[in-house]
Amino acid sequence: MQLGRVFISGQWQPVLNMNWGASLSWETDTKIETAISGTEYFDRRSGYRVARFLLDGMTTDEGTGRAFEIDRRAGLDEEVFYIFDPDDTYNMIRRAFVGRLRQLSPLEYPYINITRKAYEIKELI
């Protein structure tokens, strides 16, 4: 058996879905230089997906035991597997990817026994 890449990890699906307003976008590191004449020259680079979302309404146990723990384990350099909607098999190839946390956001305590946390995940190519 030959495997190009194997990804094995634990899994967590929050009790409540991510908030409305989550986003999935394409970003690129393509470099653009403009000549004196105004002509543009491009150093094209591959695009990658970026997911941004907020998990709100988690219990203190879920927030500290799961959401906050992901930051400790993954940091900015370890991989995570992001799936927007596990039931949407038609769009799975577009809305699921291996990535890394782009930033470590704080775990917030907006109400008694309630936590929230924002995530930004950048696709690894």
Phi and psi in degrees as a GROMACS rama.xvg file:
@    title "Ramachandran Plot"
@    xaxis  label "Phi"
@    yaxis  label "Psi"
@TYPE xy
-117.441  132.13  GLN-2
-124.408  125.61  LEU-3
-70.4234  -38.799  GLY-4
-160.087  132.641  ARG-5
-117.854  132.995  VAL-6
-126.239  114.54  PHE-7
-123.728  128.572  ILE-8
-155.639  174.075  SER-9
-76.6541  174.556  GLY-10
-135.624  154.855  GLN-11
-152.078  127.579  TRP-12
-118.872  117.948  GLN-13
-57.5763  150.644  PRO-14
-60.5462  -44.0213  VAL-15
-104.503  141.938  LEU-16
-63.0873  165.164  ASN-17
-62.7382  157.224  MET-18
-67.0194  155.75  ASN-19
-60.3445  146.273  TRP-20
102.947  -0.698694  GLY-21
-58.9357  153.142  ALA-22
-135.886  154.516  SER-23
-134.526  122.803  LEU-24
-135.378  163.196  SER-25
-99.9179  135.889  TRP-26
-129.364  160.427  GLU-27
-145.978  155.06  THR-28
-104.847  21.7391  ASP-29
-57.0976  129.601  THR-30
-93.0162  136.813  LYS-31
-122.204  125.474  ILE-32
-119.569  138.567  GLU-33
-111.353  125.276  THR-34
-74.4057  167.169  ALA-35
-57.3785  -33.9165  ILE-36
-72.845  -11.481  SER-37
99.9271  -7.93125  GLY-38
-68.0552  135.198  THR-39
-99.6667  140.578  GLU-40
-121.641  139.268  TYR-41
-120.227  139.197  PHE-42
-110.275  86.6883  ASP-43
-68.4978  133.903  ARG-44
-128.181  153.913  ARG-45
-61.801  143.347  SER-46
-82.4548  162.903  GLY-47
-143.554  155.858  TYR-48
-89.449  149.672  ARG-49
-133.761  125.605  VAL-50
-106.134  133.98  ALA-51
-128.665  130.877  ARG-52
-159.645  163.851  PHE-53
-123.051  130.977  LEU-54
-101.959  114.715  LEU-55
-121.851  150.727  ASP-56
83.1491  19.4808  GLY-57
-78.9366  147.458  MET-58
-67.9844  164.957  THR-59
-60.2385  -40.3175  THR-60
-63.8954  -44.3612  ASP-61
-67.9308  -41.649  GLU-62
-64.1067  -48.1581  GLY-63
-81.5891  -35.0605  THR-64
-80.8646  -23.602  GLY-65
-118.413  -64.3277  ARG-66
-62.3015  -48.5763  ALA-67
-67.8541  -34.3238  PHE-68
-67.3608  -29.9953  GLU-69
-60.24  -41.8667  ILE-70
-59.8545  -43.1301  ASP-71
-64.6769  -43.9601  ARG-72
-77.1355  -42.127  ARG-73
-88.7092  -32.8018  ALA-74
53.8443  -147.489  GLY-75
-100.759  -4.69523  LEU-76
-114.079  -14.9082  ASP-77
-93.201  160.094  GLU-78
-88.5004  147.316  GLU-79
-129.622  154.882  VAL-80
-111.556  117.248  PHE-81
-103.031  129.211  TYR-82
-128.15  117.737  ILE-83
-63.7671  -49.3356  PHE-84
-146.685  106.792  ASP-85
-64.8321  -17.7311  PRO-86
-89.1301  -12.0604  ASP-87
-92.2859  80.5876  ASP-88
-70.2372  -26.2055  THR-89
-64.2827  -42.8404  TYR-90
-100.062  7.73642  ASN-91
-55.8599  -42.7177  MET-92
-63.7223  -25.7506  ILE-93
-91.8441  -27.6551  ARG-94
-117.987  20.3551  ARG-95
-137.007  137.294  ALA-96
-163.354  159.463  PHE-97
-84.9232  131.82  VAL-98
-149.641  -166.635  GLY-99
-138.579  155.587  ARG-100
-68.649  129.046  LEU-101
-81.9227  -29.0727  ARG-102
-150.881  157.131  GLN-103
-104.105  106.27  LEU-104
-91.3222  156.843  SER-105
-73.2379  152.124  PRO-106
-83.164  122.93  LEU-107
-103.145  149.651  GLU-108
-119.494  77.7749  TYR-109
-73.7834  -26.0345  PRO-110
-141.105  168.669  TYR-111
-61.3369  127.186  ILE-112
62.0879  19.9587  ASN-113
-126.185  137.681  ILE-114
-126.974  162.028  THR-115
-147.397  153.831  ARG-116
-152.869  136.814  LYS-117
-98.6082  148.914  ALA-118
-130.532  147.778  TYR-119
-136.708  116.701  GLU-120
-118.84  125.678  ILE-121
-102.987  130.691  LYS-122
-64.2219  138.948  GLU-123
-95.4558  129.776  LEU-124
